[in-house]
Amino acid sequence: MYFVDGKLMEKRLSYLESMIEEFSKMKLPETSESELALERMCHMMIEVMMDIGNQMIDGFIMRDPGSYEDIIHILVDEKVLSKDEGKGLETLIPWRKELIHHYIDLNTADLYHSFRKQSSTLLQFPGKIRKYVENELGPVSAFLPNKE
């Protein structure tokens, strides 16, 4: 059995919430500084969701993912996310490759609009994770206890 650090998951969820909150305040970038901030926020939202998804998959002994998109598919299959939420988040995953490999030619307006379109799904993600963890944890837990 693989043990998952619940405190780390909560830190990641809080970090994601802070990124989502900052993104919600953002307008379409008009300066290079705001473009860079947008790129960083979007990249980190994707990365932290994938890290959280992997923690869930490991902690609840779900099937192994074969790709980043598969992490979302597994969360849908395991009823952590709805099909619609999964489809919405899946539209954001290709941006990871753009942000990492094609950053010189990145269309920040398209990036902004893609994430803006999924704002409500992004907002729901942390709560969905917390709810699933709360509902699924029984007397035996694969999550390490929170230690102060």
C-alpha positions in Angstrom: 0.0 0.0 0.0 1.2 3.5 -0.9 0.9 6.2 1.7 0.0 9.7 0.7 0.8 12.9 2.7 -2.6 14.5 3.4 -0.9 17.7 4.5 1.0 18.0 1.2 -2.2 17.4 -0.7 -3.9 20.2 1.3 -1.0 22.5 0.6 -1.3 21.7 -3.1 -5.1 22.3 -3.0 -4.5 25.7 -1.2 -1.9 26.6 -3.8 -4.3 25.8 -6.6 -7.0 27.9 -5.0 -4.6 30.8 -4.8 -3.7 30.4 -8.5 -7.4 30.2 -9.4 -8.1 33.3 -7.3 -5.3 35.3 -9.0 -6.4 34.2 -12.4 -10.0 35.2 -11.7 -8.8 38.8 -11.1 -6.8 38.8 -14.3 -7.9 40.5 -17.5 -6.6 39.7 -21.0 -2.9 40.4 -20.8 -1.7 43.7 -22.4 1.9 43.8 -21.2 4.8 41.3 -21.3 4.7 41.2 -17.5 1.0 40.2 -17.4 1.6 37.6 -20.2 4.4 36.1 -18.1 2.2 36.0 -15.0 -0.6 34.4 -17.0 1.7 31.7 -18.4 3.1 30.9 -15.0 -0.4 30.7 -13.4 -1.8 28.5 -16.1 1.3 26.2 -16.1 1.1 25.8 -12.3 -2.6 25.2 -12.3 -2.1 22.3 -14.7 1.0 20.9 -12.8 -0.7 21.1 -9.4 -3.9 19.4 -10.7 -1.8 16.6 -12.1 0.2 16.2 -8.9 -3.1 16.1 -6.9 -4.5 13.6 -9.4 -1.5 11.4 -9.0 -1.7 11.6 -5.2 -5.4 10.5 -5.4 -4.5 7.7 -7.8 -1.7 6.4 -5.6 -3.6 6.9 -2.3 -6.8 5.2 -3.4 -5.0 2.6 -5.5 -6.6 3.5 -8.8 -5.3 2.2 -12.1 -2.0 3.7 -13.3 -2.3 6.6 -15.7 -0.7 6.5 -19.1 -0.7 10.2 -19.8 -1.7 13.5 -18.3 -5.1 13.2 -19.9 -5.5 9.8 -18.4 -5.1 11.2 -14.9 -8.3 13.2 -15.6 -10.0 10.1 -17.1 -9.2 8.1 -14.0 -10.6 10.8 -11.7 -13.8 10.7 -13.9 -14.0 6.9 -13.9 -13.6 6.9 -10.1 -16.3 9.5 -9.7 -14.0 12.1 -8.2 -15.1 14.4 -11.1 -18.1 14.4 -13.3 -17.8 13.7 -17.0 -18.4 17.3 -17.9 -15.7 18.5 -15.4 -13.3 15.9 -16.9 -14.0 17.1 -20.4 -13.5 20.7 -19.4 -10.2 20.0 -17.6 -9.0 17.8 -20.4 -9.2 20.8 -22.8 -6.5 22.5 -20.6 -4.0 19.7 -20.6 -2.6 20.4 -24.1 -1.6 23.8 -22.9 1.1 22.1 -20.7 3.1 21.2 -23.8 2.6 24.6 -25.3 3.8 26.3 -22.1 6.8 24.0 -21.8 7.9 23.5 -25.4 6.3 26.2 -27.6 6.6 29.2 -25.3 8.2 31.4 -27.9 5.1 31.2 -30.2 2.5 30.9 -27.4 -0.8 32.7 -28.1 -1.5 34.1 -24.7 -5.0 35.4 -25.7 -6.0 31.8 -26.6 -4.4 30.5 -23.4 -6.4 33.1 -21.4 -9.7 32.4 -23.1 -9.2 28.6 -22.7 -8.7 28.9 -18.9 -11.4 31.5 -18.6 -13.9 29.2 -20.3 -13.1 26.5 -17.6 -13.1 28.9 -14.6 -16.1 27.3 -12.9 -14.6 23.8 -13.4 -11.3 25.0 -12.0 -13.0 26.5 -9.0 -14.9 23.2 -8.3 -11.8 21.0 -8.5 -10.4 21.5 -5.0 -13.8 20.9 -3.4 -14.4 17.8 -5.4 -11.0 16.4 -4.3 -11.7 17.2 -0.6 -15.2 15.8 -0.8 -14.0 12.5 -2.4 -11.3 12.1 0.2 -13.7 12.8 3.1 -16.3 10.4 1.7 -13.9 7.6 0.9 -11.7 7.5 3.9 -12.7 4.7 6.2 -11.1 3.2 9.3 -8.0 2.2 7.2 -6.4 5.1 5.4 -3.7 5.2 2.8 -3.2 8.9 3.8 -0.6 9.7 6.3 -2.0 11.5 9.4 -1.7 15.3 9.5 1.2 16.0 11.9 1.9 19.5 13.2 
